[in-house]
Amino acid sequence: MIWQTLSLGLHLGALALWLGGVIFFLVVFGPALKELEPGVAMRILNHGRRSLEAVAWTGISLLLITGIVNLILRRQASASSLGRFYLVALSIKLIVFGAMVYHHGLQVFKYGAQISAMTAETSQETVSWPETLRILWQRWFTLLKINATLGPIATLMGLVLLKS
């Protein structure tokens, strides 16, 4: 029982780490940069993006590990099979989690590299955002918003798993 509680606590902490970073970036960090000059804002936003990626990958890794441990512990605690309802809820949660990881992967591996390269090429004294860089950031933020929407769904599915 103590291992299950510990694993669940780590799982929730990892969720808070990942989603908390996403929400902070959307609600606080991104909007605050609108007050800065474009050349400075680009660099700070790119630095924040890299920091968020490090925090997010840590959270994702912990979620995956603790999720597997939670499933193993749940299976050991259950004398019979997990049940159809539990397996359906788990499948939905895994699909949502997979979609979130996929979106995060797109942010990091598709858009992140392009954003870093274009930011490095742009002068810090620039007075406006280059159109191509602005479009990349819009796509990156769209994926971030999708994950911010999917996160609570995954959380609710986790609650369903706890209650079933």
C-alpha positions as CSV (number, residue, x, y, z in Angstrom):
1,M,0.0,0.0,0.0
2,I,2.8,2.4,0.8
3,W,4.5,1.8,-2.6
4,Q,1.2,2.5,-4.3
5,T,0.7,5.8,-2.4
6,L,4.3,6.8,-3.1
7,S,4.0,6.0,-6.8
8,L,0.7,7.8,-7.1
9,G,2.2,10.8,-5.3
10,L,5.1,10.9,-7.7
11,H,2.7,10.5,-10.6
12,L,0.7,13.5,-9.5
13,G,3.9,15.5,-8.9
14,A,5.1,14.7,-12.5
15,L,1.7,15.8,-13.9
16,A,1.9,19.0,-11.9
17,L,5.4,19.6,-13.2
18,W,4.5,19.1,-16.9
19,L,1.1,20.8,-16.9
20,G,2.2,23.5,-14.5
21,G,5.0,24.4,-16.8
22,V,2.6,24.5,-19.8
23,I,0.1,26.7,-18.0
24,F,2.8,29.0,-16.6
25,F,4.2,29.4,-20.1
26,L,0.7,30.2,-21.6
27,V,-0.6,32.4,-18.8
28,V,2.4,34.2,-17.5
29,F,5.6,33.9,-19.5
30,G,4.3,34.3,-23.1
31,P,2.0,37.3,-22.4
32,A,4.7,39.1,-20.3
33,L,7.0,39.1,-23.3
34,K,4.6,41.3,-25.3
35,E,5.9,44.3,-23.3
36,L,9.5,43.8,-24.6
37,E,11.2,44.8,-27.8
38,P,10.9,42.1,-30.4
39,G,14.6,41.3,-30.6
40,V,14.9,40.8,-26.9
41,A,11.5,39.0,-26.6
42,M,12.5,36.5,-29.3
43,R,15.6,35.5,-27.3
44,I,13.9,35.3,-24.0
45,L,11.0,33.3,-25.4
46,N,13.4,30.9,-27.1
47,H,15.3,30.5,-23.8
48,G,12.0,29.9,-21.9
49,R,11.0,27.3,-24.6
50,R,14.2,25.3,-24.0
51,S,13.7,25.5,-20.2
52,L,10.1,24.3,-20.6
53,E,11.2,21.4,-22.8
54,A,13.6,20.2,-20.1
55,V,10.9,20.4,-17.4
56,A,8.4,18.8,-19.6
57,W,10.6,15.8,-20.6
58,T,11.3,15.3,-16.9
59,G,7.6,15.2,-16.2
60,I,6.8,13.0,-19.1
61,S,9.5,10.5,-18.1
62,L,8.2,10.4,-14.5
63,L,4.6,10.0,-15.7
64,L,5.6,7.1,-17.9
65,I,7.6,5.3,-15.2
66,T,5.1,5.9,-12.3
67,G,2.2,5.0,-14.6
68,I,3.7,1.6,-15.4
69,V,4.5,1.1,-11.7
70,N,0.9,2.1,-10.7
71,L,-0.5,-0.4,-13.3
72,I,1.7,-3.2,-12.0
73,L,0.8,-2.4,-8.3
74,R,-2.9,-2.2,-9.3
75,R,-2.7,-5.6,-11.0
76,Q,-1.0,-7.2,-8.0
77,A,-3.6,-5.8,-5.6
78,S,-6.4,-7.1,-7.7
79,A,-7.2,-10.7,-7.2
80,S,-9.2,-10.9,-10.4
81,S,-8.7,-9.2,-13.8
82,L,-8.7,-5.5,-14.0
83,G,-12.2,-5.4,-15.6
84,R,-13.5,-4.1,-18.8
85,F,-14.3,-0.6,-17.6
86,Y,-10.9,-0.1,-16.1
87,L,-9.2,-1.3,-19.3
88,V,-11.3,1.1,-21.5
89,A,-10.6,4.0,-19.2
90,L,-6.9,3.1,-19.2
91,S,-6.9,2.9,-23.0
92,I,-8.4,6.3,-23.3
93,K,-5.9,7.8,-20.9
94,L,-3.0,6.2,-22.8
95,I,-4.3,7.6,-26.1
96,V,-4.6,11.1,-24.6
97,F,-1.1,10.8,-23.0
98,G,0.3,9.5,-26.3
99,A,-1.2,12.5,-28.1
100,M,0.3,14.9,-25.6
101,V,3.7,13.3,-26.0
102,Y,3.4,13.4,-29.8
103,H,2.5,17.1,-29.7
104,H,5.4,17.8,-27.4
105,G,7.7,15.9,-29.7
106,L,6.5,18.1,-32.6
107,Q,7.2,21.2,-30.5
108,V,10.7,20.1,-29.6
109,F,11.9,18.3,-32.7
110,K,10.0,19.9,-35.6
111,Y,9.5,23.5,-34.5
112,G,12.1,23.9,-31.7
113,A,15.1,23.5,-34.0
114,Q,13.7,25.9,-36.6
115,I,12.8,28.5,-33.9
116,S,16.3,28.3,-32.4
117,A,18.0,28.7,-35.8
118,M,15.8,31.6,-36.9
119,T,16.2,33.3,-33.5
120,A,20.0,33.0,-33.7
121,E,19.9,34.5,-37.3
122,T,17.8,37.5,-36.2
123,S,19.4,40.6,-34.9
124,Q,18.7,41.6,-31.3
125,E,18.0,45.1,-32.6
126,T,15.2,44.0,-34.9
127,V,12.1,46.1,-34.5
128,S,9.6,43.5,-35.6
129,W,9.2,39.7,-35.6
130,P,10.2,38.0,-38.9
131,E,7.0,36.6,-40.5
132,T,8.4,33.0,-40.7
133,L,9.5,33.0,-37.1
134,R,6.1,34.4,-36.0
135,I,4.3,31.6,-37.9
136,L,6.6,28.9,-36.3
137,W,5.8,30.3,-32.8
138,Q,2.1,30.4,-33.6
139,R,2.2,26.7,-34.5
140,W,4.3,25.9,-31.4
141,F,1.8,27.7,-29.2
142,T,-1.1,26.0,-30.8
143,L,0.4,22.6,-29.8
144,L,1.0,23.9,-26.3
145,K,-2.7,25.0,-26.1
146,I,-3.8,21.5,-27.3
147,N,-1.7,19.9,-24.6
148,A,-3.1,22.3,-22.0
149,T,-6.5,21.1,-23.1
150,L,-5.7,17.4,-23.1
151,G,-3.9,17.5,-19.7
152,P,-7.1,17.8,-17.7
153,I,-8.7,15.1,-19.7
154,A,-5.9,12.7,-18.9
155,T,-6.1,13.8,-15.3
156,L,-9.9,13.1,-15.2
157,M,-9.2,9.7,-16.7
158,G,-6.7,9.0,-14.0
159,L,-9.4,9.8,-11.4
160,V,-11.7,7.4,-13.1
161,L,-9.0,4.7,-12.9
162,L,-8.6,5.4,-9.1
163,K,-12.4,5.1,-8.5
164,S,-12.8,1.9,-10.6
